[in-house]
Amino acid sequence: MTFVAFAETSIQLVPDGTLFLHIIIILVMVFVLNATLFKPINRILEERERRTRGRSGEAGDILHRVEEKVTQYERTLREARSDGYRLMEQERAVAVSERQAKLSAVRDEINHLVVEQKEVIHGQAEEARGTLEGEARRLATEISSEILHRPISDAVINDSRLNA
């Protein structure tokens, strides 16, 4: 029974004419709040979401472009290295051919000098041979004169050599 007594002393809401006024005020407040607060906030949130997704897409595009540029850079670097190695090989081949040409020229010059020196030595040998033959004749004449105790001419020595 205490429950019934409590109900009698409490305020009881009975729908009356102010209920419609309250409903209208709530609807107007919903419309005003929607127009002034919720729509701008939702618009800002949608713009932020669009920008975030746009930035993500833009970041993905940037990453894709960076990957393409890195790939292009690596390809260009490989080509440059290849060109460098090819150029070094060409330079080495040119240097080797120049070295071979210089060696060939030096060999030809040495061979020419050897031939010249052989001719000089041959001439000197002929000259020495002539000098030695003259000296041998002179000594032979002198020795023969001493042994025979008489003078001997060069003609006699030449005849004896021819007979021998």
C-alpha positions as MATLAB code, in Angstrom:
seq = 'MTFVAFAETSIQLVPDGTLFLHIIIILVMVFVLNATLFKPINRILEERERRTRGRSGEAGDILHRVEEKVTQYERTLREARSDGYRLMEQERAVAVSERQAKLSAVRDEINHLVVEQKEVIHGQAEEARGTLEGEARRLATEISSEILHRPISDAVINDSRLNA';
ca = [
       0.000    0.000    0.000;
       2.795    2.284    0.459;
       3.251    2.059   -3.242;
      -0.262    3.403   -3.865;
       0.278    6.163   -1.339;
       3.488    7.143   -3.094;
       1.672    7.284   -6.399;
      -0.921    9.678   -4.996;
       1.635   12.159   -3.758;
       3.818   12.131   -6.910;
       3.365   14.205  -10.026;
       1.444   12.466  -12.661;
       1.882   13.423  -16.289;
      -1.278   13.706  -18.167;
      -1.117   14.628  -21.837;
      -2.535   18.057  -22.332;
      -2.136   20.870  -24.898;
       1.462   21.664  -23.934;
       2.555   18.264  -25.159;
       2.105   19.393  -28.743;
       4.040   22.561  -28.000;
       6.907   20.492  -26.575;
       6.897   18.222  -29.619;
       6.995   21.261  -31.923;
       9.854   22.830  -29.906;
      11.810   19.554  -30.066;
      11.242   19.283  -33.822;
      12.323   22.912  -34.336;
      15.403   22.309  -32.170;
      16.241   19.171  -34.148;
      15.895   21.138  -37.386;
      17.947   24.097  -36.068;
      20.624   21.865  -34.532;
      20.737   19.783  -37.673;
      21.161   22.900  -39.854;
      23.611   24.736  -37.584;
      25.587   21.998  -35.831;
      25.210   18.479  -37.167;
      25.364   19.187  -40.924;
      28.531   21.376  -40.670;
      30.192   18.838  -38.381;
      29.196   15.976  -40.692;
      30.426   17.997  -43.677;
      33.786   18.610  -41.934;
      34.065   14.936  -40.981;
      33.234   13.869  -44.562;
      35.792   16.350  -45.940;
      38.401   15.043  -43.517;
      37.609   11.463  -44.539;
      37.766   12.412  -48.216;
      41.091   14.174  -47.704;
      42.451   11.262  -45.694;
      41.444    8.814  -48.384;
      42.659   11.254  -51.010;
      45.940   11.642  -49.170;
      46.229    7.889  -48.868;
      45.625    7.544  -52.585;
      48.000   10.423  -53.246;
      50.587    8.818  -50.969;
      50.113    5.546  -52.849;
      50.596    7.394  -56.142;
      53.721    9.073  -54.776;
      55.079    5.721  -53.591;
      54.343    4.234  -57.004;
      56.146    7.132  -58.733;
      59.063    6.798  -56.304;
      59.306    3.071  -57.049;
      59.254    3.811  -60.788;
      61.970    6.445  -60.377;
      64.090    4.088  -58.265;
      63.685    1.394  -60.911;
      64.579    3.887  -63.635;
      67.564    5.104  -61.576;
      68.813    1.555  -61.067;
      68.370    0.798  -64.777;
      70.226    3.998  -65.709;
      72.945    3.158  -63.205;
      73.334   -0.339  -64.676;
      73.490    1.128  -68.183;
      76.070    3.695  -67.068;
      78.170    0.983  -65.442;
      77.865   -1.122  -68.582;
      78.891    1.841  -70.727;
      81.778    2.541  -68.358;
      82.985   -1.044  -68.514;
      82.615   -1.043  -72.304;
      84.565    2.233  -72.530;
      87.257    0.858  -70.215;
      87.491   -2.258  -72.394;
      87.798   -0.120  -75.526;
      90.488    2.018  -73.891;
      92.308   -1.110  -72.778;
      92.126   -2.531  -76.302;
      93.469    0.742  -77.720;
      96.257    0.762  -75.131;
      97.129   -2.861  -75.923;
      97.228   -2.139  -79.663;
      99.371    0.971  -79.058;
     101.687   -1.081  -76.871;
     101.929   -3.760  -79.553;
     102.648   -1.095  -82.189;
     105.360    0.452  -80.003;
     106.854   -2.974  -79.293;
     106.835   -3.771  -83.006;
     108.494   -0.436  -83.797;
     111.132   -1.023  -81.111;
     111.746   -4.554  -82.410;
     112.123   -3.239  -85.960;
     114.499   -0.542  -84.749;
     116.510   -3.094  -82.761;
     116.659   -5.412  -85.777;
     117.806   -2.502  -87.944;
     120.459   -1.560  -85.372;
     121.589   -5.191  -85.146;
     121.950   -5.351  -88.946;
     123.885   -2.059  -88.951;
     126.137   -3.224  -86.132;
     126.724   -6.551  -87.885;
     127.760   -4.628  -91.005;
     130.045   -2.415  -88.906;
     131.522   -5.467  -87.175;
     131.917   -7.253  -90.527;
     133.716   -4.170  -91.907;
     135.917   -3.996  -88.829;
     136.624   -7.726  -89.127;
     137.600   -7.293  -92.785;
     139.793   -4.357  -91.859;
     141.361   -6.330  -89.013;
     141.834   -9.301  -91.329;
     143.580   -7.084  -93.876;
     145.735   -5.530  -91.165;
     146.556   -8.967  -89.748;
     147.417  -10.325  -93.191;
     149.729   -7.373  -93.848;
     151.284   -7.753  -90.434;
     151.626  -11.509  -90.971;
     153.409  -10.934  -94.299;
     155.706   -8.429  -92.740;
     156.473  -10.760  -89.864;
     156.879  -13.701  -92.251;
     159.334  -11.705  -94.351;
     161.221  -10.616  -91.293;
     161.330  -14.111  -89.791;
     162.338  -15.636  -93.127;
     165.099  -13.047  -93.527;
     166.395  -13.821  -90.055;
     166.311  -17.554  -90.588;
     167.891  -17.447  -94.032;
     170.202  -14.587  -93.161;
     169.361  -12.854  -96.390;
     166.678  -10.410  -97.496;
     163.454  -11.921  -98.833;
     160.903  -10.028 -100.885;
     157.147  -10.083 -100.362;
     156.658  -11.643 -103.786;
     158.458  -14.824 -102.695;
     156.236  -15.186  -99.618;
     153.100  -14.608 -101.694;
     154.221  -17.274 -104.217;
     154.912  -19.776 -101.449;
     151.494  -19.173  -99.974;
     149.832  -19.711 -103.310;
     151.663  -23.021 -103.798;
     150.723  -24.244 -100.394;
];
